[in-house]
Amino acid sequence: MRMAMNVTNSTEATVVDGGLAVAFELIAAGRIVKCTVSRESLQDHFWLQPGADDARMLKIFNDGRRRIVAVAERKARRLATASIMLKAADFQR
Protein backbone atom coordinates (compact mmCIF):
# COMPACT_ATOMS: atom_id res chain seq x y z
CA MET A 1 0.00 0.00 0.00
CA ARG A 2 1.43 3.35 -1.03
CA MET A 3 1.46 6.19 1.50
CA ALA A 4 -0.13 9.41 0.32
CA MET A 5 2.36 12.23 0.66
CA ASN A 6 2.40 15.83 -0.37
CA VAL A 7 3.90 19.11 0.68
CA THR A 8 1.68 20.99 3.08
CA ASN A 9 0.19 24.24 1.90
CA SER A 10 0.10 25.70 5.39
CA THR A 11 3.75 26.68 5.54
CA GLU A 12 6.15 27.89 2.94
CA ALA A 13 9.75 26.80 2.84
CA THR A 14 11.93 28.91 5.12
CA VAL A 15 15.64 29.33 5.66
CA VAL A 16 16.63 28.08 9.13
CA ASP A 17 19.68 27.51 11.31
CA GLY A 18 21.33 30.77 10.30
CA GLY A 19 21.25 29.89 6.61
CA LEU A 20 22.45 26.31 6.96
CA ALA A 21 19.19 24.68 5.80
CA VAL A 22 15.75 25.15 4.27
CA ALA A 23 12.78 23.79 6.21
CA PHE A 24 9.50 22.51 4.76
CA GLU A 25 6.81 20.00 5.70
CA LEU A 26 5.30 16.90 4.13
CA ILE A 27 2.10 15.11 4.97
CA ALA A 28 2.90 11.41 5.17
CA ALA A 29 0.14 8.90 5.90
CA GLY A 30 -1.88 11.53 7.71
CA ARG A 31 1.01 12.86 9.78
CA ILE A 32 3.12 15.97 9.33
CA VAL A 33 6.82 15.35 8.78
CA LYS A 34 9.11 18.32 9.31
CA CYS A 35 11.90 18.26 6.74
CA THR A 36 15.10 20.21 6.25
CA VAL A 37 17.51 20.18 3.35
CA SER A 38 21.06 21.29 4.07
CA ARG A 39 22.80 24.20 2.36
CA GLU A 40 25.52 21.71 1.42
CA SER A 41 22.94 19.65 -0.50
CA LEU A 42 21.76 22.72 -2.38
CA GLN A 43 25.35 23.64 -3.22
CA ASP A 44 26.41 20.14 -4.26
CA HIS A 45 23.32 19.10 -6.22
CA PHE A 46 21.30 22.23 -7.11
CA TRP A 47 23.96 24.81 -8.02
CA LEU A 48 23.61 27.12 -5.02
CA GLN A 49 26.63 29.38 -4.93
CA PRO A 50 28.64 29.58 -1.69
CA GLY A 51 27.73 32.74 0.21
CA ALA A 52 24.31 33.05 -1.46
CA ASP A 53 21.73 34.99 0.55
CA ASP A 54 18.46 33.63 1.92
CA ALA A 55 16.41 34.79 -1.07
CA ARG A 56 18.71 32.97 -3.51
CA MET A 57 18.69 29.88 -1.29
CA LEU A 58 14.87 29.79 -1.38
CA LYS A 59 14.87 30.27 -5.16
CA ILE A 60 17.25 27.34 -5.62
CA PHE A 61 15.10 25.24 -3.27
CA ASN A 62 11.95 26.10 -5.22
CA ASP A 63 13.67 25.36 -8.55
CA GLY A 64 14.63 21.90 -7.26
CA ARG A 65 11.50 21.35 -5.16
CA ARG A 66 10.22 18.31 -7.10
CA ARG A 67 13.44 16.37 -6.69
CA ILE A 68 13.95 17.50 -3.09
CA VAL A 69 10.40 16.48 -2.13
CA ALA A 70 10.78 13.13 -3.92
CA VAL A 71 13.93 12.36 -1.92
CA ALA A 72 12.22 13.49 1.29
CA GLU A 73 9.21 11.26 0.54
CA ARG A 74 11.43 8.21 0.05
CA LYS A 75 13.29 8.93 3.27
CA ALA A 76 10.00 9.50 5.16
CA ARG A 77 8.77 6.09 3.99
CA ARG A 78 11.92 4.41 5.31
CA LEU A 79 12.01 6.27 8.62
CA ALA A 80 8.79 6.63 10.57
CA THR A 81 9.91 9.79 12.37
CA ALA A 82 8.41 13.24 12.88
CA SER A 83 11.37 14.99 11.25
CA ILE A 84 14.07 14.27 8.69
CA MET A 85 17.20 16.07 7.56
CA LEU A 86 18.26 15.73 3.94
CA LYS A 87 22.01 15.84 3.44
CA ALA A 88 24.11 15.81 0.29
CA ALA A 89 24.50 12.02 0.46
CA ASP A 90 20.71 11.62 0.17
CA PHE A 91 20.87 13.05 -3.37
CA GLN A 92 23.65 10.80 -4.66
CA ARG A 93 22.49 8.13 -7.06
C-alpha positions as CSV (number, residue, x, y, z in Angstrom):
1,M,0.0,0.0,0.0
2,R,1.4,3.4,-1.0
3,M,1.5,6.2,1.5
4,A,-0.1,9.4,0.3
5,M,2.4,12.2,0.7
6,N,2.4,15.8,-0.4
7,V,3.9,19.1,0.7
8,T,1.7,21.0,3.1
9,N,0.2,24.2,1.9
10,S,0.1,25.7,5.4
11,T,3.8,26.7,5.5
12,E,6.2,27.9,2.9
13,A,9.8,26.8,2.8
14,T,11.9,28.9,5.1
15,V,15.6,29.3,5.7
16,V,16.6,28.1,9.1
17,D,19.7,27.5,11.3
18,G,21.3,30.8,10.3
19,G,21.2,29.9,6.6
20,L,22.5,26.3,7.0
21,A,19.2,24.7,5.8
22,V,15.8,25.2,4.3
23,A,12.8,23.8,6.2
24,F,9.5,22.5,4.8
25,E,6.8,20.0,5.7
26,L,5.3,16.9,4.1
27,I,2.1,15.1,5.0
28,A,2.9,11.4,5.2
29,A,0.1,8.9,5.9
30,G,-1.9,11.5,7.7
31,R,1.0,12.9,9.8
32,I,3.1,16.0,9.3
33,V,6.8,15.3,8.8
34,K,9.1,18.3,9.3
35,C,11.9,18.3,6.7
36,T,15.1,20.2,6.2
37,V,17.5,20.2,3.4
38,S,21.1,21.3,4.1
39,R,22.8,24.2,2.4
40,E,25.5,21.7,1.4
41,S,22.9,19.6,-0.5
42,L,21.8,22.7,-2.4
43,Q,25.3,23.6,-3.2
44,D,26.4,20.1,-4.3
45,H,23.3,19.1,-6.2
46,F,21.3,22.2,-7.1
47,W,24.0,24.8,-8.0
48,L,23.6,27.1,-5.0
49,Q,26.6,29.4,-4.9
50,P,28.6,29.6,-1.7
51,G,27.7,32.7,0.2
52,A,24.3,33.1,-1.5
53,D,21.7,35.0,0.5
54,D,18.5,33.6,1.9
55,A,16.4,34.8,-1.1
56,R,18.7,33.0,-3.5
57,M,18.7,29.9,-1.3
58,L,14.9,29.8,-1.4
59,K,14.9,30.3,-5.2
60,I,17.2,27.3,-5.6
61,F,15.1,25.2,-3.3
62,N,12.0,26.1,-5.2
63,D,13.7,25.4,-8.5
64,G,14.6,21.9,-7.3
65,R,11.5,21.4,-5.2
66,R,10.2,18.3,-7.1
67,R,13.4,16.4,-6.7
68,I,13.9,17.5,-3.1
69,V,10.4,16.5,-2.1
70,A,10.8,13.1,-3.9
71,V,13.9,12.4,-1.9
72,A,12.2,13.5,1.3
73,E,9.2,11.3,0.5
74,R,11.4,8.2,0.0
75,K,13.3,8.9,3.3
76,A,10.0,9.5,5.2
77,R,8.8,6.1,4.0
78,R,11.9,4.4,5.3
79,L,12.0,6.3,8.6
80,A,8.8,6.6,10.6
81,T,9.9,9.8,12.4
82,A,8.4,13.2,12.9
83,S,11.4,15.0,11.2
84,I,14.1,14.3,8.7
85,M,17.2,16.1,7.6
86,L,18.3,15.7,3.9
87,K,22.0,15.8,3.4
88,A,24.1,15.8,0.3
89,A,24.5,12.0,0.5
90,D,20.7,11.6,0.2
91,F,20.9,13.1,-3.4
92,Q,23.7,10.8,-4.7
93,R,22.5,8.1,-7.1
